[in-house]
Amino acid sequence: MEQLAFTLQYLSETENDESKTYSSFLIYDYLERIKDQTAWVTYDDGFLSFRLPVMIGDMQFSTIGSTSNQIRLVMLKNVLSKINFHHTLTSLQVEGRHIKALFSENVWEIGNRKKSSSGPRIIENKPGIAQLQLTDLELHRWSTKKQKNTQHSLNNVLGKMVQLQVRTYNDWIYHVESLPFIVEECMLKYKTITLKGSQGAEIHCAGVVGVREQEGYTIIDIRDPLGRMNRSFDIWYKKPTFF
């Protein structure tokens, strides 16, 4: 307890309101303090970019994939949105309401994923691409009334309420299920899709190779220049199944 008190006193004396860095258990303390606040998750890797509304939810942990058998933060989840984390979060850098992250990544040599004495190579303090921006947003909620069996598709999505499930490539935030929002613009042209909506929601991605209409949602198949399909995303016209 004395060590904790000393650490908190040191932080209060050395940090200012403009820039703060949280590491170790202080990450969890900070995320607990901003729980239930709304935010944008922003991401831009030169191929996929988005700004999606979320609400900071409850923390969920796992020991799978963590370093030194320590617990690893894997998710922030509530009934409206969800953020999944990849790798091991090292620190959060907070400037006002803007949040960036450093993380550690386990890198296995090709063909060497089996247990070995050497284990994976660890890349520490890797800067994350995704960022969080706390902001005040008006919440939209799915109706609890039974919906009519209306056929939705990408062709008639304007004015509809949707929820996106989006994946990044190998970043600290690798999966986002957004807050519901109203679609205000949707364009698919030259294998590039752009979708914009209320609450500042926006996604733009090249490499569209397919649009698959399913019952209640649309899958946008994305292939990057290296042939990877892991940036494909879903547009839901109702609350996602298994949310």
Residue pairs with C-beta under 8 A, 6 or more apart in sequence:
7 26
11 20
11 26
15 21
17 96
18 95
18 96
19 93
19 94
19 95
20 93
20 94
20 95
21 91
21 92
21 93
21 94
22 29
22 30
22 91
22 92
22 94
23 90
23 91
23 92
27 73
27 89
27 91
27 92
28 59
28 73
30 92
30 94
31 56
31 59
31 73
31 76
31 92
32 59
34 56
34 134
35 56
35 57
35 58
36 55
36 56
36 57
36 78
37 55
37 56
37 134
38 53
38 54
38 55
38 56
38 134
38 135
38 136
38 137
38 139
38 179
39 53
39 54
39 55
39 56
39 99
39 132
39 133
39 134
39 135
40 51
40 52
40 53
40 54
40 132
40 133
40 135
40 200
41 50
41 51
41 52
41 54
41 83
41 130
41 131
41 132
41 173
41 176
41 178
42 50
42 51
42 130
42 131
42 132
42 133
43 49
43 50
43 129
43 130
43 131
43 168
43 171
43 173
44 50
44 129
45 129
45 168
45 169
45 171
47 205
47 206
47 207
47 224
47 225
47 231
48 168
48 169
48 203
48 204
48 205
48 222
48 231
49 203
49 204
49 205
50 164
50 166
50 176
50 202
50 203
50 204
50 205
51 200
51 201
51 202
51 203
52 164
52 166
52 176
52 178
52 179
52 201
52 202
52 203
53 81
53 137
53 178
53 179
53 181
53 199
53 200
53 201
54 81
54 82
54 83
54 176
54 178
54 179
55 78
55 80
55 81
55 139
55 179
56 76
56 78
57 75
57 76
57 77
57 78
57 80
57 81
57 82
57 83
58 76
58 77
58 78
59 73
59 75
59 76
60 73
60 74
60 75
60 76
60 77
61 71
61 72
61 73
61 74
62 71
62 72
62 74
63 69
63 70
63 71
63 72
64 72
65 72
65 87
65 88
65 106
66 72
66 88
67 88
67 104
67 106
67 122
70 88
72 85
72 88
72 89
73 85
73 89
74 84
74 85
75 82
75 83
75 84
75 85
76 82
76 83
76 85
77 83
79 243
80 139
80 141
80 179
80 180
81 176
81 177
81 178
81 179
82 175
82 176
82 177
82 243
83 173
83 175
83 176
83 177
84 173
84 174
84 175
84 176
85 172
85 173
85 174
86 103
86 170
86 171
86 172
86 173
86 174
87 103
87 104
87 105
87 106
87 126
87 172
88 103
88 104
88 105
88 106
89 101
89 102
89 103
89 172
90 101
90 102
90 103
90 104
90 124
90 125
91 101
91 102
91 125
92 99
92 100
92 101
93 99
93 100
93 101
93 102
97 133
97 134
97 135
98 131
98 132
98 133
98 134
99 131
99 132
99 133
99 134
100 127
100 128
100 131
101 127
101 128
101 130
101 131
101 172
101 173
102 125
102 126
102 127
102 128
103 125
103 126
103 128
103 172
104 122
104 123
104 124
104 125
104 126
105 122
105 123
105 126
105 170
106 120
106 121
106 122
107 120
107 121
107 122
107 123
108 120
108 121
109 121
128 171
128 172
128 173
129 168
129 171
130 168
130 171
130 172
130 173
135 200
137 179
137 199
137 200
138 199
139 179
140 161
140 179
140 180
140 181
140 182
140 198
140 199
141 180
142 161
142 180
142 238
142 239
147 238
152 160
152 216
152 218
152 237
153 213
153 218
154 186
154 188
154 211
154 213
154 218
154 235
157 183
157 186
157 195
157 218
157 235
157 237
158 183
158 184
158 185
158 186
159 182
159 183
160 182
160 183
160 237
161 180
161 181
161 182
161 183
161 237
162 180
162 181
162 182
162 183
162 197
162 235
162 236
162 237
163 177
163 178
163 179
163 180
163 181
163 235
163 236
163 239
163 240
164 176
164 177
164 178
164 195
164 201
164 203
164 233
164 234
164 235
164 236
165 175
165 176
165 177
165 178
165 233
165 234
165 236
165 240
166 175
166 176
166 178
166 203
166 233
167 174
167 175
167 176
167 230
167 231
167 232
167 233
168 174
168 175
168 176
168 231
169 224
169 228
169 230
169 231
177 240
177 243
178 201
179 199
181 197
181 198
181 199
181 201
182 197
182 198
183 195
183 196
183 197
184 196
184 197
184 198
185 194
185 195
185 196
185 197
186 193
186 194
186 195
186 196
187 193
187 194
187 195
188 194
188 208
188 211
191 206
191 207
191 208
191 209
192 204
192 205
192 206
192 207
192 208
193 203
193 204
193 205
193 208
193 220
194 202
194 203
194 204
195 201
195 202
195 203
195 204
195 235
196 202
203 233
205 220
205 222
205 231
205 233
206 222
207 222
207 223
207 224
207 225
207 231
208 220
208 221
208 222
209 221
209 222
209 223
210 219
210 220
210 221
211 218
211 219
211 220
211 221
212 218
212 219
212 221
216 236
216 237
216 238
216 241
217 234
217 235
217 236
217 237
217 238
217 240
218 234
218 235
218 237
219 232
219 233
219 234
220 232
220 233
220 234
220 235
221 229
221 232
222 229
222 231
222 232
222 233
223 229
224 231
234 240
